[in-house]
């Protein structure tokens, strides 16, 4: 019988909250042509003269604010879910990999291939598909096997936002929180992408809209908004923007808000600082009274239950 493995793959994280580590991480991340769709001939000089000399120092200070004693939240939660899933799948070997930091995708697959694993299920930890995330993971996996004559059976999970366990998890958490803290409206914030990527066929915003709709079907009649965050660079990104929306909601009478980020499976810089600190600040200084942030799965074993079902299907 073939030896089976599961690889959980997420974006990545600096190894330390230092300028040097953040610069190394951003250099790899922003050099991915799935992320920045510009000719390297033009983009690399911009990256190395305008971005990497300045942005890492600023970002390192933000990472320092969210860093835990056991390291980066994203990596810590990934290892916790790895352990949970290993308990649920004793007949599989469960590994994690990161697109832009260690353990890199190539490192993890080399380890599995040399250990004789012939059947590998790949789960990018992004509920909704985008070429910038899941597509990039697919590229990296294919590039690894393109360099070897030994090919194994691969199963690639495209997305999982339609899974009942995923939808029910958020719906129940929202309803539980509403019982504790009544709010005027919900705000679903997803990581944005450039509009040009969508024009070229990326289905991401449609899958985000479907996610929100499916969750709200379970939640019931509560006012809600959907927005996109984390804009980078001068190009046009998906709208409405999270920051401008939160600045305007108090003036429209929505002074008590619950923010949910269903595109993330674990807290990271974009949630712990961008949403909970930066965007909360925008909301409160523009007249907000209550800002409730609902965290994603993080170290909840229910996420491992969902992943196990994906593997067993």
ROMI-877930 format. One record per residue (C-alpha): residue number from 1; residue in one letter; x, z, y. Coordinates in steps of 0.1 Angstrom, whole numbers, m for minus. Each point is the difference from the previous one (the first is absolute). Last residue first. Layout:
SITE   i aa     x     z     y
SITE NUM  A     X     Z     Y
...
END
This chain:
SITE   i aa     x     z     y
SITE 313  X  m135     9   125
SITE 312  X    24    28   m10
SITE 311  X    24    m5    29
SITE 310  X   m27     0    26
SITE 309  X   m16    30   m16
SITE 308  X    34    19     1
SITE 307  X     3    m9    37
SITE 306  X   m34    15     8
SITE 305  X     8    32   m19
SITE 304  X    33     2    18
SITE 303  X   m19    m2    33
SITE 302  X   m22    29   m12
SITE 301  X    32    21    m4
SITE 300  X     0     5    38
SITE 299  X    36     0    12
SITE 298  X    m6   m24    30
SITE 297  X   m35   m14    m5
SITE 296  X    m6    m9    36
SITE 295  X    m4    25    28
SITE 294  X   m32     5    21
SITE 293  X    10     5    37
SITE 292  X   m25    19    21
SITE 291  X     1    m3    38
SITE 290  X   m25    21    19
SITE 289  X    m5     2    38
SITE 288  X    10   m34    13
SITE 287  X     1    m6    38
SITE 286  X    27   m26     5
SITE 285  X    28    25    m6
SITE 284  X   m14     9   m34
SITE 283  X    m3   m36   m13
SITE 282  X    35   m11    12
SITE 281  X    15    32   m14
SITE 280  X   m17    m5   m34
SITE 279  X    15   m35     0
SITE 278  X    36    13     4
SITE 277  X    m2    31   m21
SITE 276  X   m22    m4   m31
SITE 275  X    m2   m38     1
SITE 274  X    35   m12     9
SITE 273  X    17    32   m12
SITE 272  X   m13    10   m34
SITE 271  X   m18   m33    m7
SITE 270  X    25   m28    10
SITE 269  X    30    23    m9
SITE 268  X   m12     5   m35
SITE 267  X   m30    16   m19
SITE 266  X    m7   m15   m34
SITE 265  X   m25   m25   m14
SITE 264  X    m2   m19    33
SITE 263  X   m26   m28     7
SITE 262  X   m28    26     1
SITE 261  X    11    15    33
SITE 260  X   m29    24    11
SITE 259  X    m5    14    34
SITE 258  X   m29    24     7
SITE 257  X   m11     1    36
SITE 256  X   m17    24    24
SITE 255  X    m3   m13    36
SITE 254  X   m20   m31    m7
SITE 253  X   m20    m3    33
SITE 252  X    12   m34    11
SITE 251  X    27    14    22
SITE 250  X    12    20   m29
SITE 249  X     4   m32   m21
SITE 248  X    23   m19    25
SITE 247  X    34    16    m7
SITE 246  X    m7     0   m37
SITE 245  X    m8   m37     1
SITE 244  X    31    m8    20
SITE 243  X    22    18   m26
SITE 242  X   m17   m14   m31
SITE 241  X     2   m36    11
SITE 240  X   m31   m22    m4
SITE 239  X    15   m23   m10
SITE 238  X    25   m17   m23
SITE 237  X    33    m9    16
SITE 236  X    11   m24    27
SITE 235  X    37    m5     3
SITE 234  X    22    21    23
SITE 233  X    17    23   m26
SITE 232  X   m14    27   m23
SITE 231  X   m36    12    m1
SITE 230  X    m3    32   m21
SITE 229  X   m38     3    m1
SITE 228  X   m32   m19    m9
SITE 227  X   m36    12     6
SITE 226  X   m33     6   m18
SITE 225  X   m28    20    16
SITE 224  X   m27    23   m14
SITE 223  X   m34    15     7
SITE 222  X   m13    19   m30
SITE 221  X   m29   m12   m21
SITE 220  X    13     4   m36
SITE 219  X    33    10   m15
SITE 218  X    m3   m21   m31
SITE 217  X    m8   m33    17
SITE 216  X    25    11    26
SITE 215  X    28    m1   m25
SITE 214  X    m9   m35   m12
SITE 213  X    m3   m13    36
SITE 212  X    34    15    10
SITE 211  X    17   m16   m30
SITE 210  X   m17   m34     5
SITE 209  X    12     0    36
SITE 208  X    35     7   m12
SITE 207  X    m2   m27   m26
SITE 206  X   m11   m24    27
SITE 205  X    29    11    22
SITE 204  X    26    m6   m28
SITE 203  X   m11   m35   m12
SITE 202  X    33   m16    13
SITE 201  X    m8   m37     3
SITE 200  X    22   m16    27
SITE 199  X   m25    12    27
SITE 198  X     5    35   m13
SITE 197  X    37    m2     5
SITE 196  X    m5   m14    35
SITE 195  X   m21    31     9
SITE 194  X    30    22    m5
SITE 193  X    m5    29   m24
SITE 192  X   m16    35     6
SITE 191  X     2    32   m20
SITE 190  X   m35    12    m5
SITE 189  X   m20    26    20
SITE 188  X   m35    10   m11
SITE 187  X   m17    20    28
SITE 186  X   m29    22    m8
SITE 185  X   m26    11    26
SITE 184  X   m16    28    19
SITE 183  X    16    28   m21
SITE 182  X   m13    29   m21
SITE 181  X    29    21   m13
SITE 180  X    m4    18   m33
SITE 179  X   m29   m20   m14
SITE 178  X    15   m31    14
SITE 177  X    33     8   m18
SITE 176  X   m18     0   m34
SITE 175  X   m18   m33     8
SITE 174  X    33   m16    10
SITE 173  X    18    13   m31
SITE 172  X   m29   m13   m22
SITE 171  X     1   m35    15
SITE 170  X    38    m1    m2
SITE 169  X     1     8   m37
SITE 168  X   m30   m21    m8
SITE 167  X    15   m31    13
SITE 166  X    33     5   m19
SITE 165  X   m17    11   m32
SITE 164  X   m24   m29     1
SITE 163  X    28   m26     2
SITE 162  X    m6   m26    27
SITE 161  X    31    10    20
SITE 160  X    23    m6   m30
SITE 159  X    22   m29    10
SITE 158  X    21   m27   m18
SITE 157  X    11    20   m30
SITE 156  X    27   m20   m17
SITE 155  X     5    m2   m37
SITE 154  X    34   m11   m12
SITE 153  X    11    m9   m36
SITE 152  X    38    m2     0
SITE 151  X    25   m27    10
SITE 150  X    36     1   m12
SITE 149  X    19   m29    15
SITE 148  X     6    19    33
SITE 147  X     3    m9    36
SITE 146  X   m36   m13     4
SITE 145  X   m11    34   m14
SITE 144  X    12    18    31
SITE 143  X   m14   m26    24
SITE 142  X   m34     2   m17
SITE 141  X    m1    38     4
SITE 140  X    11    m3    37
SITE 139  X   m25   m27     8
SITE 138  X   m29    19   m16
SITE 137  X     9    31    21
SITE 136  X     0   m22    31
SITE 135  X   m34   m13    m8
SITE 134  X   m13    36    m6
SITE 133  X    12    10    35
SITE 132  X     3   m27    26
SITE 131  X   m20   m24   m20
SITE 130  X   m29    24     2
SITE 129  X   m22    14   m27
SITE 128  X   m20    32     5
SITE 127  X     6    33   m20
SITE 126  X    37    m1     6
SITE 125  X    21    19   m25
SITE 124  X    14   m31   m17
SITE 123  X    m8     5   m37
SITE 122  X    22   m19   m24
SITE 121  X    m7     2   m37
SITE 120  X    30    m7   m23
SITE 119  X     0   m11   m36
SITE 118  X    34    m7   m16
SITE 117  X    20    32     8
SITE 116  X    33    m2   m17
SITE 115  X    20    26    19
SITE 114  X    20   m27    17
SITE 113  X   m33   m15    13
SITE 112  X   m12    34    13
SITE 111  X    31     9    18
SITE 110  X     4   m35    15
SITE 109  X   m37     2    11
SITE 108  X     6    32    18
SITE 107  X    31   m12    18
SITE 106  X   m15   m33    10
SITE 105  X   m31    17    15
SITE 104  X    22    24    21
SITE 103  X     2    37    m8
SITE 102  X     9     2    28
SITE 101  X   m12   m17    31
SITE 100  X   m17   m32    12
SITE  99  X   m24   m10   m27
SITE  98  X    m2    34   m17
SITE  97  X    m2     7   m37
SITE  96  X   m16    26   m22
SITE  95  X     2     4   m38
SITE  94  X   m25     9   m28
SITE  93  X    10    m5   m36
SITE  92  X   m31    m6   m20
SITE  91  X   m15    15   m32
SITE  90  X    m3    34    17
SITE  89  X   m23   m15    26
SITE  88  X   m19    29    17
SITE  87  X    30    22     2
SITE  86  X    21   m29    13
SITE  85  X   m27    m6    26
SITE  84  X     3    36    14
SITE  83  X    38    m3     1
SITE  82  X     0   m33    18
SITE  81  X   m27    14    24
SITE  80  X    24    28     9
SITE  79  X    29   m25     4
SITE  78  X   m21   m22    23
SITE  77  X   m11    31    20
SITE  76  X    37     9     6
SITE  75  X     9   m35     9
SITE  74  X   m27    m4    27
SITE  73  X     5    35    13
SITE  72  X    38    m5     6
SITE  71  X    21    29   m12
SITE  70  X    m5    32   m20
SITE  69  X     1    22    31
SITE  68  X   m24   m24    17
SITE  67  X     5   m26    27
SITE  66  X   m29    m6    24
SITE  65  X    16     9    33
SITE  64  X    34   m12   m10
SITE  63  X   m15   m34    m8
SITE  62  X   m11    m2    37
SITE  61  X    35     7    12
SITE  60  X    14   m26   m23
SITE  59  X   m24   m26    14
SITE  58  X    14     4    35
SITE  57  X    36    m3   m12
SITE  56  X    m9   m29   m24
SITE  55  X   m17   m20    28
SITE  54  X    30    m5    23
SITE  53  X    30   m20   m14
SITE  52  X   m22   m13   m29
SITE  51  X   m26   m16    22
SITE  50  X    16   m22    27
SITE  49  X    34   m12   m12
SITE  48  X    m2     2   m38
SITE  47  X   m37    m9    m4
SITE  46  X     0   m27    27
SITE  45  X    32   m16   m15
SITE  44  X   m17     1   m34
SITE  43  X   m33   m16    11
SITE  42  X    11   m34    13
SITE  41  X    22   m12   m29
SITE  40  X   m21    23   m23
SITE  39  X   m29   m24     7
SITE  38  X   m31    20     8
SITE  37  X   m26    15   m23
SITE  36  X     9    36     6
SITE  35  X   m14    21   m28
SITE  34  X    m1   m25   m29
SITE  33  X    34   m12    14
SITE  32  X    15    34    m9
SITE  31  X    27     7    25
SITE  30  X   m21    26    18
SITE  29  X     0    22   m31
SITE  28  X    36    m3    m8
SITE  27  X    13     6    35
SITE  26  X   m27    27     5
SITE  25  X    13    20   m29
SITE  24  X    37    m2    11
SITE  23  X   m10     9    35
SITE  22  X   m21    30   m12
SITE  21  X    29    13   m20
SITE  20  X    24    m2    29
SITE  19  X   m24    15    25
SITE  18  X    m7    29   m22
SITE  17  X   m32    11   m18
SITE  16  X    17    m4   m34
SITE  15  X    m5   m25   m29
SITE  14  X   m21   m22    23
SITE  13  X   m33    m9   m17
SITE  12  X   m14   m27   m23
SITE  11  X   m30   m23    m3
SITE  10  X   m15    11   m33
SITE   9  X     3   m10   m36
SITE   8  X   m14    18   m31
SITE   7  X    16   m14   m31
SITE   6  X   m16     4   m34
SITE   5  X    18    m4   m33
SITE   4  X    m7   m11   m36
SITE   3  X    23    m3   m30
SITE   2  X   m12   m29   m21
SITE   1  X   m13     9   m35
END
